[in-house]
Amino acid sequence: SRHLMDPVAGFRRLPPPGPLPESDPVLVARLRDEILRDGPVTYAHFMDVALYDPQRGYYAGESARPGREGDFLTAPETHPIFGHVLARTLSGAWDTMGRPDPFTLVEYAAGSGALALATLDGLRRDGSPLLEALRYCPIEPAERRLDELVQRLDAAGFGAHVTRGPAHPPAVGCVLANELLDALPFHRAELRDGRLREVLVGWDPGGERFVDVAADPTTPALEQRLRDDGVELADGQRAEIRLGDERWIDEAGRSLERGMVLVFDYGHEARELYGPARRGGTLRTYLRHMVASDPYGRVGRQDITAHVDLTALVRAATRAGLTHLGTTRQSDFLVGSGLGELLNAIQGDPATTLADYTAVRSAVIRMLDPVATGGFAVVAFGRDVPAGILPGLAWRLPRR
């Protein structure tokens, strides 16, 4: 996961595997010219271009992004057992909902399709009747990547279950977002002499580089977000304020007639996110499993993230008409959703080799480790579903 190499968590950086790529010159020139013409831009705009430009942005690139050969490793890429747990979670929820047909699974930032493939395979392995009712709708900003994902699922025998997005709302089913919100564009802010200042992106012609420029906030929504969170920054403290999470949860809520929204990501309640332990903010960049904090390095070639404000997410979901079903740690959710039973079944299967079991056990340890992906947050919302529909929300592992 991206979090595993975060120096805040105490993990060392890996040595560079060969020369690192330079910034995309076209994106740099585009942003530079815009700044020279119109003045400094928000970091949210800079990030939107660097990550999501449809032709040259980071998520439109040809090389692998998530995965062992890419820049970071998410839990679903670690081992298919993550998706198998999700399959059992969805199957149980579907039963509780009265087995609606069709049942639509909308996945935002579907990426390589690793989570979808493991989830559908888990349903097939279990012989779950949900598989016949399931319609999988991947949402992916890069059309080429979406094509590759659909081809991968078709080759695995799941082509008949795939519906190209966006889904036709409202749907009955589940909206899924695994490590999506942390990469949505955010603004950068800093408190100076009792005033909130926004950190904009400028251009230094002499140094031929992007630079920080302090200015009045470009939108009152930044100060309003902190007020709503009940947060007061310390003087000199920097923070990332992501407004797009509110738009995303509103869109997810409107797409759901009945069912659940499941969010897996690294984040904190506002009082912790903006607390004294994070005076410098949580902005991180990822490239080839190395973590850094240079906001202007390798434009279009590296991932950019910041931790999610869970307080604001729950508040926005409530405004969108969703019910907050609960928030827990990913380790608790996985164990409470049957991870242990699946691991025991793999161990007891005569077809499981020592290498197979070693791989899955290693992956499970990482998924449960509280300083790795086990410490991620799982936040669930519902519309017209019972509060106990997800047993994993009620599970608690001993804290350490």
FINUKOL-843759 format. One line per field, with one value per residue (C-alpha): residue number from 1; x, y, z. Coordinates in Angstrom, 2 decimals, always signed. Example, Ala and Ser with C-alpha at 12.3 -4.5 7.8 and 13.67 -1.06 7.14 Angstrom:
BEGIN
num (1;2) .
east (+12.30;+13.67) .
north (-4.50;-1.06) .
up (+7.80;+7.14) .
END
This chain:
BEGIN
num (1;2;3;4;5;6;7;8;9;10;11;12;13;14;15;16;17;18;19;20;21;22;23;24;25;26;27;28;29;30;31;32;33;34;35;36;37;38;39;40;41;42;43;44;45;46;47;48;49;50;51;52;53;54;55;56;57;58;59;60;61;62;63;64;65;66;67;68;69;70;71;72;73;74;75;76;77;78;79;80;81;82;83;84;85;86;87;88;89;90;91;92;93;94;95;96;97;98;99;100;101;102;103;104;105;106;107;108;109;110;111;112;113;114;115;116;117;118;119;120;121;122;123;124;125;126;127;128;129;130;131;132;133;134;135;136;137;138;139;140;141;142;143;144;145;146;147;148;149;150;151;152;153;154;155;156;157;158;159;160;161;162;163;164;165;166;167;168;169;170;171;172;173;174;175;176;177;178;179;180;181;182;183;184;185;186;187;188;189;190;191;192;193;194;195;196;197;198;199;200;201;202;203;204;205;206;207;208;209;210;211;212;213;214;215;216;217;218;219;220;221;222;223;224;225;226;227;228;229;230;231;232;233;234;235;236;237;238;239;240;241;242;243;244;245;246;247;248;249;250;251;252;253;254;255;256;257;258;259;260;261;262;263;264;265;266;267;268;269;270;271;272;273;274;275;276;277;278;279;280;281;282;283;284;285;286;287;288;289;290;291;292;293;294;295;296;297;298;299;300;301;302;303;304;305;306;307;308;309;310;311;312;313;314;315;316;317;318;319;320;321;322;323;324;325;326;327;328;329;330;331;332;333;334;335;336;337;338;339;340;341;342;343;344;345;346;347;348;349;350;351;352;353;354;355;356;357;358;359;360;361;362;363;364;365;366;367;368;369;370;371;372;373;374;375;376;377;378;379;380;381;382;383;384;385;386;387;388;389;390;391;392;393;394;395;396;397;398;399;400) .
east (+0.00;+1.01;+0.90;+3.47;+6.37;+5.25;+8.16;+5.64;+4.89;+8.58;+9.24;+12.46;+12.62;+13.65;+16.65;+15.71;+15.30;+17.08;+16.83;+13.63;+11.51;+11.51;+8.37;+6.14;+7.34;+3.94;+2.13;+4.82;+4.64;+0.84;+0.78;+3.69;+2.03;-1.26;+0.43;+2.42;-0.74;-3.32;-1.36;-0.83;-3.24;-4.62;-2.85;-6.13;-5.89;-2.21;-3.02;-5.98;-3.74;-0.83;-2.95;-6.06;-5.24;-6.92;-3.94;-0.85;-1.88;-0.46;-3.57;-3.73;-0.13;+0.82;+2.97;+1.59;+0.35;-0.89;+0.77;+4.15;+5.54;+4.03;+4.43;+2.41;+0.62;-2.98;-4.47;-6.37;-3.11;-1.41;-3.51;-6.94;-8.08;-9.05;-11.55;-12.74;-13.62;-15.47;-17.36;-18.67;-19.52;-21.55;-23.22;-24.38;-25.63;-27.47;-29.24;-30.24;-31.63;-33.90;-31.70;-32.51;-31.85;-29.95;-27.49;-25.11;-21.54;-20.11;-16.35;-14.70;-11.01;-11.26;-7.67;-6.31;-9.44;-7.61;-10.33;-13.18;-11.56;-10.91;-14.44;-16.14;-13.83;-14.72;-18.42;-17.74;-15.62;-18.33;-21.07;-22.90;-26.16;-25.27;-22.93;-25.85;-27.57;-24.45;-23.74;-20.29;-19.89;-16.27;-15.60;-12.14;-11.05;-8.70;-10.65;-7.68;-7.36;-11.08;-10.75;-7.93;-9.94;-12.99;-10.79;-9.22;-12.60;-13.87;-10.84;-11.63;-15.19;-16.94;-17.62;-21.38;-21.43;-19.68;-21.56;-19.54;-20.08;-21.45;-24.23;-27.80;-28.97;-30.55;-29.36;-29.75;-26.41;-23.09;-20.76;-17.13;-14.12;-10.77;-8.01;-9.87;-10.47;-6.85;-5.93;-8.73;-7.36;-7.00;-6.15;-3.18;-3.53;-1.45;-2.24;-0.05;-0.45;-3.96;-5.08;-5.73;-3.65;-3.93;-0.71;-1.00;+1.29;+3.43;+6.31;+9.85;+11.22;+14.76;+14.79;+12.51;+10.40;+7.07;+7.03;+4.67;+2.81;+0.84;-2.45;-5.91;-8.12;-9.56;-12.82;-14.54;-15.21;-11.72;-12.34;-15.87;-14.57;-12.31;-15.13;-17.51;-14.84;-14.38;-10.68;-8.29;-4.87;-1.79;+0.21;+2.56;+0.62;-0.05;-3.01;-4.63;-8.34;-10.08;-13.45;-13.99;-14.88;-18.16;-18.98;-18.02;-20.17;-23.08;-22.70;-22.42;-25.53;-27.56;-26.57;-27.95;-31.62;-30.98;-27.80;-24.39;-21.37;-18.09;-14.96;-11.51;-8.79;-6.25;-7.71;-8.60;-11.23;-10.63;-9.32;-6.57;-5.94;-5.35;-3.78;-0.29;+1.25;+0.65;+1.70;+3.28;+0.22;-0.01;+0.88;+2.91;+4.08;+4.73;+6.94;+8.26;+7.32;+9.28;+7.67;+8.53;+6.87;+7.97;+4.66;+6.18;+8.45;+8.05;+4.80;+2.56;+4.94;+4.19;+1.14;+0.06;-2.04;-3.13;-5.06;-8.86;-10.93;-13.39;-15.36;-16.15;-16.92;-19.54;-21.07;-21.34;-22.82;-25.50;-26.36;-26.62;-29.33;-27.14;-27.02;-23.62;-23.51;-20.16;-16.43;-13.79;-10.26;-9.63;-8.11;-11.28;-13.52;-11.67;-11.58;-15.21;-16.13;-14.59;-10.89;-9.84;-12.24;-10.98;-7.36;-8.14;-9.89;-6.84;-4.55;-6.74;-7.07;-4.90;-4.19;-2.52;+1.27;+3.66;+4.51;+0.79;+0.16;+3.28;+2.19;-1.35;-0.23;+2.30;-0.39;-2.85;-0.25;+0.15;-3.62;-3.98;-0.92;-2.18;+0.79;+0.19;-3.13;-4.73;-4.82;-6.78;-10.31;-13.41;-16.39;-19.81;-22.99;-26.39;-29.70;-32.77;-30.71;-30.59;-27.81;-26.31;-26.01;-22.18;-20.97;-17.38;-18.24;-18.94;-15.68;-12.80;-9.28;-7.15;-5.41;-1.65) .
north (+0.00;+3.61;+3.89;+1.11;+3.28;+6.42;+7.72;+8.97;+5.29;+4.53;+2.57;+3.08;+4.13;+1.59;+2.23;+3.52;+0.64;+2.35;+5.97;+7.76;+9.47;+13.23;+15.40;+15.26;+18.29;+18.90;+19.06;+21.28;+23.67;+23.76;+24.62;+27.07;+28.95;+29.11;+30.51;+33.09;+34.16;+34.12;+33.99;+31.25;+28.29;+26.21;+23.01;+21.22;+22.41;+21.48;+18.02;+17.58;+18.21;+16.12;+13.10;+13.22;+14.89;+12.42;+12.20;+12.65;+12.57;+10.04;+7.85;+7.91;+6.70;+3.42;+2.04;+0.17;+2.31;+0.04;-3.37;-4.93;-3.61;-0.17;+2.63;+1.36;-1.77;-1.72;-4.51;-6.14;-6.43;-8.02;-11.20;-12.21;-13.18;-9.53;-9.78;-13.17;-11.59;-8.82;-11.45;-13.03;-9.61;-8.71;-12.12;-11.79;-8.25;-9.35;-12.08;-9.56;-7.23;-9.97;-11.00;-8.16;-8.89;-7.17;-6.23;-3.55;-3.25;+0.14;+0.42;+3.82;+3.89;+0.27;+0.35;-2.98;-4.83;-6.82;-6.27;-6.95;-10.12;-11.49;-10.59;-12.25;-15.25;-15.47;-15.59;-18.30;-20.36;-20.15;-21.05;-17.89;-17.24;-13.54;-14.04;-14.57;-11.39;-9.24;-6.46;-4.95;-1.33;-0.06;+3.69;+4.56;+7.97;+6.55;+4.90;+2.73;+1.34;+0.64;-1.32;-3.39;-4.05;-5.25;-7.52;-9.00;-9.81;-11.22;-13.52;-14.82;-15.67;-12.68;-10.60;-11.11;-9.42;-6.21;-3.01;-0.06;+2.98;+5.26;+3.23;+4.19;+5.60;+4.90;+1.31;-1.34;-2.66;-1.38;+1.50;+0.66;+2.97;+1.43;+4.03;+6.53;+9.53;+9.98;+10.78;+13.27;+16.82;+18.93;+22.49;+23.32;+25.83;+27.30;+29.40;+32.52;+35.12;+33.95;+34.09;+31.16;+31.44;+29.22;+27.79;+28.31;+27.08;+29.72;+29.64;+30.86;+31.88;+32.15;+28.68;+27.22;+25.49;+25.53;+27.29;+27.91;+31.22;+32.30;+34.06;+34.68;+31.57;+31.18;+29.91;+30.45;+26.71;+26.10;+28.04;+26.69;+23.11;+23.70;+25.41;+22.55;+20.11;+22.08;+22.45;+25.28;+25.04;+26.08;+29.02;+27.81;+24.58;+23.33;+21.25;+19.68;+20.39;+18.17;+19.48;+16.83;+14.15;+15.95;+15.97;+12.31;+11.06;+13.13;+11.49;+8.05;+8.66;+9.83;+6.71;+4.43;+3.62;+1.02;-0.51;+0.47;+2.66;+1.10;+3.25;+1.76;+4.38;+5.88;+8.74;+10.09;+12.02;+15.75;+16.33;+13.77;+14.63;+18.28;+17.61;+18.51;+15.27;+16.43;+20.07;+19.65;+18.01;+14.56;+15.22;+12.33;+11.29;+7.73;+6.42;+2.85;+2.08;+5.07;+7.81;+11.50;+14.82;+17.04;+18.46;+19.56;+16.66;+14.43;+16.00;+13.41;+10.58;+10.09;+9.63;+12.38;+11.70;+13.04;+11.41;+11.53;+13.71;+11.10;+13.68;+15.69;+12.51;+11.33;+14.81;+15.06;+11.57;+12.46;+15.56;+13.30;+11.27;+8.30;+6.65;+6.19;+2.44;+2.62;+3.22;+0.69;-0.36;-2.51;-5.29;-5.48;-5.41;-8.21;-10.53;-9.82;-10.55;-14.03;-13.60;-16.20;-18.82;-18.28;-18.59;-21.83;-23.22;-22.45;-24.12;-27.22;-27.55;-30.47;-28.47;-25.68;-25.82;-24.52;-21.62;-20.82;-20.79;-18.77;-16.13;-15.82;-15.82;-13.06;-11.03;-11.50;-10.33;-7.11;-6.69;-6.97;-4.99;-1.74;+0.24;-1.12;-1.56;-2.99;+0.53;+1.88;+3.08;+1.30;+3.65;+2.32;+4.17;+2.82;+3.69;+1.69;-1.17;-2.45;-1.16;-4.64;-5.58;-5.61;-7.80;-6.67;-3.22;-4.67;-6.64;-5.36;-6.80;-6.04;-2.71;-2.58) .
up (+0.00;-0.31;+3.48;+4.01;+2.86;+4.68;+6.78;+9.37;+10.04;+10.47;+7.27;+5.33;+1.72;-0.89;-3.16;-6.62;-9.13;-12.01;-13.17;-12.22;-14.87;-15.28;-15.23;-18.28;-20.27;-21.90;-18.55;-17.05;-20.02;-19.85;-16.16;-16.47;-19.32;-17.44;-14.34;-16.32;-18.13;-15.32;-12.08;-9.47;-9.47;-6.63;-5.74;-6.46;-10.06;-10.29;-8.95;-11.28;-14.30;-13.01;-12.11;-14.27;-17.58;-19.99;-22.33;-20.18;-16.51;-14.07;-14.14;-17.94;-18.37;-20.01;-17.19;-14.19;-11.32;-8.51;-8.24;-7.54;-10.83;-10.32;-7.79;-4.83;-3.69;-2.49;-0.38;-3.30;-5.26;-2.26;-2.53;-3.93;-0.42;+0.10;-2.76;-1.54;+1.81;+0.00;-2.00;+1.20;+2.61;-0.48;-0.59;+3.00;+2.45;-0.69;+1.30;+3.98;+1.30;-0.05;-2.99;-5.40;-9.07;-10.55;-7.83;-9.13;-7.86;-8.85;-8.28;-8.53;-9.53;-10.62;-11.88;-13.08;-12.00;-9.31;-6.71;-9.13;-10.45;-6.95;-5.81;-8.76;-8.44;-4.75;-5.58;-8.15;-5.74;-3.08;-5.53;-4.47;-6.34;-6.13;-9.08;-11.43;-10.23;-10.07;-12.55;-12.19;-13.27;-13.21;-13.12;-14.42;-15.80;-18.45;-21.28;-22.28;-18.78;-18.70;-21.95;-20.46;-17.29;-19.25;-21.38;-18.26;-16.72;-20.00;-20.27;-16.77;-17.79;-16.21;-19.31;-19.10;-15.68;-16.76;-17.58;-18.84;-16.61;-15.60;-14.05;-14.79;-11.45;-9.20;-8.68;-6.01;-4.83;-3.54;-4.38;-3.67;-3.35;-2.43;-1.99;-4.16;-1.92;-0.85;-4.47;-5.16;-5.66;-2.52;-1.56;+0.64;+3.47;+6.28;+9.32;+9.55;+12.29;+12.99;+9.33;+7.05;+3.90;+0.86;-0.58;-4.33;-7.10;-8.79;-11.28;-10.67;-14.09;-12.76;-11.28;-13.92;-11.31;-9.49;-6.13;-3.20;-3.20;-0.12;-0.85;+0.54;+0.24;-3.25;-1.78;+1.58;+1.61;+3.03;+6.22;+6.39;+6.25;+9.24;+11.15;+10.41;+11.59;+14.79;+13.97;+14.80;+13.17;+15.12;+13.86;+11.14;+10.66;+7.13;+6.11;+3.07;+2.57;+0.06;-1.12;-3.81;-1.28;-0.65;-4.37;-4.66;-1.79;-3.08;-6.51;-4.93;-2.85;-5.82;-7.77;-5.05;-4.72;-2.02;-0.71;+0.63;+0.01;+1.17;+1.48;+2.19;+2.66;+5.00;+6.98;+10.39;+12.27;+11.86;+15.37;+14.73;+11.07;+11.92;+15.31;+16.54;+15.23;+11.64;+11.68;+8.26;+6.72;+5.16;+1.52;+0.11;-3.35;-4.51;-7.26;-7.59;-3.99;-2.69;-0.67;-0.79;-0.01;-2.92;-4.19;-7.51;-8.40;-11.47;-12.65;-14.28;-13.31;-9.62;-7.44;-5.05;-1.96;+1.41;+4.24;+4.19;+6.52;+7.85;+9.85;+6.71;+4.75;+7.25;+7.45;+3.64;+3.38;+5.90;+3.87;+0.81;+2.54;+3.49;+6.89;+8.51;+9.20;+10.95;+10.80;+11.78;+11.00;+7.94;+10.09;+12.20;+9.16;+7.37;+10.39;+11.21;+7.61;+7.54;+6.72;+9.31;+7.98;+4.45;+5.57;+7.42;+4.34;+2.20;+4.75;+4.84;+1.06;-0.17;-3.36;-1.37;-1.64;+0.99;-1.32;-1.76;+1.96;+2.73;+0.20;+1.52;+5.16;+4.45;+2.69;+5.57;+8.10;+6.12;+5.84;+9.62;+10.66;+12.25;+10.92;+7.41;+5.61;+8.75;+10.11;+7.15;+7.78;+6.50;+6.39;+5.40;+4.51;+3.61;+2.09;+3.13;+4.63;+8.23;+10.50;+11.07;+7.40;+7.58;+10.49;+9.96;+11.33;+14.78;+15.11;+17.24;+17.36;+20.44;+19.93;+20.19) .
END
